[in-house]
């Protein structure tokens, strides 16, 4: 429209105010929810333990909040404190989700009995957690390693040698904004027992998002179909133990997976290790990730397809690999006469991380010793200039920062797009007049 008069402007304002009121009412109802949809857990609570509000919160997942009594479709807000690991085995009921959520000053359900001091720290689950049924959401609500460190995550799952922080055997489970905190080391470590953040065994359609995983001999092990690992930090996996899989992600028996926008560093072996040992691997998309070390780790590599098996439809797009002594992308299946059918590598940058792409469709990959990054030492892998690659589909058209690829006319290689914008502003309106 070219014209806007004051009357129509007032009508528009009323509409906006009405919509805002509705939005605020919706927000209030979502926060101040009923006992049928929200329950409360707080270590040290001294009420009747019903979980009905913060005064009468359950002191742990016991009594009214015992796993066997959890309500499908309900949200369980958890206040700061330390809680033991357990088996999460409440049977499914259709697709109804049980949500275990970190209570925050800005999101804690009812205000009855609430104090902001209950939600300004961290919830710690100690030891082993087994998730054996489906449709669970563990939501720490906040946290980013680069922005705030591991203490910024709402949930921490604390594990050590001989433990798997979470073993997932159910379908449609989601884990987000969690710090998986294992053995802290400053160099190589000889593990005497397995130590894993996530064991993904037999579960399908699971998601791990916005997490930090560190201090394990293998941070993720397993597979399943149609999983997503995204926006996460995986590091400090410096195992030299001979009895365990020294991989950041040991990925086996998969049909459908997405590994995107992750940052993987400080590790001794494979970053993303595909193997058909447990069953075939097919239809996996790997894009927008950074794999790197400082050059002192033992035998790091980025993505490897183990030589003993064949693979199908592995797509590896717009990743950055830096200072990996063994290699960036290694398709080893041809070494034993196997085939990586429909496997593609495009728009990847490998700096001091040579590739082996025999048997793969490949184009616009950079593999050399030229440092194109703004600050390699500090881990800034954004580009100093454009580096043209191949334009891909809409699924791949942003980088981890949300920058639109190709916005400046060049779809760049590597994990970070050079130039462009993450939120292009709309054009200013023109030809407007106020009519009295």
N, C-alpha and C positions, 0 to 999 in steps of 0.2 A: 504493500500500500504506500502511496505517495503522501497522503495527508493524515494528520492525527489531530482531532479537535479535543478540547478540554473535557467535554462530556464523556466521550468515549474513553478518555484517559482515566476519568474517575470510575467509570464502570470497570475498566481493566484493573484499577487499584483495588476495588472491592473484591473482585475475583481473586486477586493475588492474596489479599488478607484472609479471605475465606479458606483458600487452599492452605495458607500458612497455619491457620487455626486447626484445620483438619490434620495437617502434618504433625503439629505439636500435640494434639490429642492422641494421635496414633503413637507418637514417641512416648508420651506419658503412660499409655496403656501397656506398651511393650516393656517399659521399665518397671512400673508398679503392677506386676502380674499377680495372678491369683495363686493360691496354694496348689491348685490342680495343675498349673503349668510351671510353677517355679518353686523350688525348695532351696534350702540354705545350709551350708556346711561351714563351721568355724571352730577351729581348734580353741579350746578354752571356754566355749560358750557354757553358761550356767543355768539355762532355762530348762524347759521340760523335754528338750531333745526331739521335738516333733518335726523340726525342719521348716516350720510354718513361717518364721521370720528370723531376723538376726538375733533377737533376744533368745528365742527358743531353737536356735540352730542345732543341727546334729554336730557332734564334736568330731566326727570322722564319717566315713561311709559305713556306718554301723546303725543298728536300731532301725528307725524309720527310713534312714538313708542307706541301709545295707544294699549291696548290689542286687540281692534277690528281691528287694522291695522297690527298686527304682521303677519309675513310671515312664513308659514309652510316650514320647511326645513332650516330655517335661525338660526344663532346664534346671540344672543344679549349680548354683553359684557357690564358689569356694573362696573363702577368705584366706589371707596370707597365713602361712604356717607350714609345718612339716607333716606329711602324711605317708603311711606305709604303702608300698606297692601291693597289688592284689590281682585277682582274676576277675575280669569284667565279662560276665557270661550271661547277663540277662537275656532270655530268649527274644527273638525278633517278633514284631507284630506288624505285618505288612512292611511298609517303608517308614514307619514312625521312628524318629531318631531320638536317642537320649543324648542330651548336650551337657557336658561337664565344662563349665565356663569359669574363668578367673573373674572374680568380683573386682570392679574398679570403682573409684569415686564417681566416675561418669556413667557407669553401667553396673548396677548391683541389685536389680529387682526392687523389692520393697524398701522403703526408708525406715520401717519399723525396727528400731534397735540398731540402726546402722551408724557406724562412725567411719569417716574417711581413712582412719588409721588401719582399718581392716583390709584396705585394698591398695595401699601405696607401696607394697613390697612384692614378694614372690610366693607362689605356691610351689612347694617342693614335694615330689613323689619319689620316695627312696626305694632303690632296689628294682625288683622284677615286677613287671606288669604284663599279664596275659590277657589279650582281647580275643575271646574265642567265639563271639557272636557278631552279628552285623549291625550296621546303622548306629554307630557311635560317632560323636563329634567331641574331640578334646580341643578346646579353644582357649589358649592363653591370652588372646585378645590383643596383645601388644608385644613389641620387641623387634629390634633390628641390630645385628651385630656391628655393622659399620657405623651406624648412627649412635648407638648407645651401649655397645658391649653386651656380654652375655647376661649381665644383670638386668637388662631391659626387658627380657622376656617374661611374660606373665606366669608361665609354667616352666618348671625345671624338672626333668626326669634324671635323677642322679644315679649313675650306675658305676660299677667297678669290675675288676676281673672276676670271671665266672658268671657274669650276669648279662642279660639282654634287657635293655631298658623297657622296650615294648615288643612283645611278640604278637603280631597280628595274624589271626587265622580266620577272621570274619570278612564279609563283603561290605562294600560301601561305607568304609570307616575313614574318617578324616582327622589328621593331626596337624594343628597349626599354631604358630607363635609359641614354640616350645624350645627350650634349651636342653639338648641331650648332652649331659655333662659327664664325661668318663674320666679316664686317667690323664691328668695333666702332665705333659712331658715337654722338655725343651730340646729333645733329640730322639735318637732311636730308642725303642723300648722292647724288651723281650717279654712278651706276655706269657704268663703261665696258665691262663684260663681264657676262654673266649670272652670278649668284651665288645658288644654291639649296641648301637643305638636302636635300630629297628630291624627285627627279624620278620620279613614279610613272607610267611609260609602259608600257602594254600588260600590266602585271601585274594579276592579280585576287586577291582574298582575302588582301590584305596588311593588316598591323596595325602601327601606330606607337603606342607606349604609354609613358607616364611619361618623356617626353623634354623637352629644352629646345631650341628652334630660334630662332636670332637672327642678325641681321647679314646679311640677304640682300635682294636686290631682289624676290624672290618666294620665300617659304620652302618652300612645297609647290606643285608644279605637276603636273597630270595628273589621273588618275582611276582607271579600271578598275572592276570590279564587286566588290561585297561587301567593301569596305575598312572599317577602323576606325581613327579617330584619337581618342585618349582620354588624359585625365589629363596633358596636356602644356602647356608654356608657350611661346607664340609671340609674339615681340616684336622691337623694334629693326629694323623693316622700313620705313625712312624714305626709300625710293627716290624720286628726282625725275628718273630717267632716262627718256627718251621712247622708247627702243628695246626696253624690256623690260616684262613684266607686273608692275606694282607692286601685287601682291596678296599678302596673307598666304598664302591657299590658293586657287589658281586651279583650280577643280574642273570638269572637262569629261568628257563621254562616260562616264556612270556609270549602272549599274543596281544599286542597293543600296549604301548607305554609312551609317556612323554617325559622327557628330562630337559627342563628349560630354565634359563635365567638363574643358574646356580653359580656359585663361586667355590672352586675346589683347589686347595693348596696344602703345602706342608705334609706330603705323604710319600711313601717309599715305593709303591708298586703301581697297579693300575688305578686310574681314577674311576672310569666306568668300564667294567670288565664283563663282556658278554660271553657266556659259555652255554653250550647245549647239554651240559652234564646232567641236569635234572629234566630236560625236555627242550623242545625247539624254541628258538627265539625269532620272533617275527613282528613286523609292523611297529617299529619303535622310532620316534622322532626325537632328535637331540639337537637343540638349537639355543643360541644366545648365551652359552655358558663360557666361563673362563676357567682354564686349568693351568696352574703355574706352580713353580717352586722357586726358591732362591738359589738353586744350583747346587745345594749341599746334600740333598736327599739321595738315597741309594740308587734306585733304578725306576724313576717315575715315568709314567706314560699317561697320555690323556684318555683315549678311547681305544680299547683293543677287542677284536673279535678273535677268540681263542682258536688255535689252528686245528683242533680235532673235530670241528663241527661245521655244518653249513648254516647259513642265516638267510632271512628273507625280508626285504623291504626295510632296511635300516637307513634312515634319512638323517644326515649330519650336516647342518646348515649354520653358518654365521657364528661359529665358535672361535675362541681365541686360545691358543696353546703357547706357553712361554717357558723356556728353560727346562724342558723335560728331556733328560738325558737319553732315554730309550726312544721316545717318539711322541708325536701328537696323535695322529690317527693311524692305527695299525690293523689292517685287514689281513689276518694271518691264515684265513681259511684255505687259500690256494696252496699253502705249504704241504698239505696232506691230500690234495686233490679235491677238496670240498669247494663249494661255491657260495658266494654271498650274492644271492639273486635279487635284483632290483635294489641294490644298495647304492646310495648316492652321497657324494661329498661335494658341497658347494659353498663358496664364500667364506671359507675358513682361513684364519691366519695362524701360521705356525712359525714361531720365532725360536730358533735353537731347539727345535722339536720336530725332527724330520718325520715325514709321513710315509706309509707304505699303503698305497691305494690300488694296487694291482687287483683287477677283478671288479672294481667299482666304477660306476659312472662318475666322472669328476670334471669340474670346470671352475675356474676363477678361485682356486685355492692358492694362497701365498705360503711358500715354504723356503725360508732363507734366514740369514743372520742380520737382517736390517731391523733395527729398533725403530718402530713407527709410533711408539706410545708416548704419552705426555710425561709420565714419570714411572718408569719400570720399577725403580727401587721402592717407591712408596705404594706400588700396586695400582697405579692409575693407568688402566689399559684403554682409555679413550684415545682416539687417533689424533695425530698432529695435522693430518691432511686427508683429503678424500682418497679412497682406494676402491675403485669401481668393481662391483661384482654383478651377479645375475639377479634381476628382480624376481621375487618369489610370490607365492600366494598370500592372501590376506591373513592367514593364520600366523605368518612369520613377519608381519610388516611393522613391528615395533621392537625396540631393544629393551633391555631390563629396566631402563629409566623411563620407558614409555615414549621415547623419541620415535617419530614416524620415519620409517626407512624410505629413502628416495624422495623425501619432501623437497630437497634442494636439487632434484634432478639426477642424483647419483645414489643408487642403492649400494652402500659400502660393504666391504668384507669385514669379518670379525664380529665380536660380540657387541660392539658399540658403534652406532651410526655417527658419522661425522656431520656436524651441522644439523639442519632441520629443526624441528620443534616438537615438544611433547604435547602441548595444548595450543594449537594454532588459534589465535583470537579471531572472532568473527569480524568481518569488515564493518566499518562504521556506517551507520545508516545515512542515506543521502536523500535530498529532495523532500525534507520534512517541513511542514508549516503548521503554526498554531492558528486555528480559525476561531475568532471570538464568537 
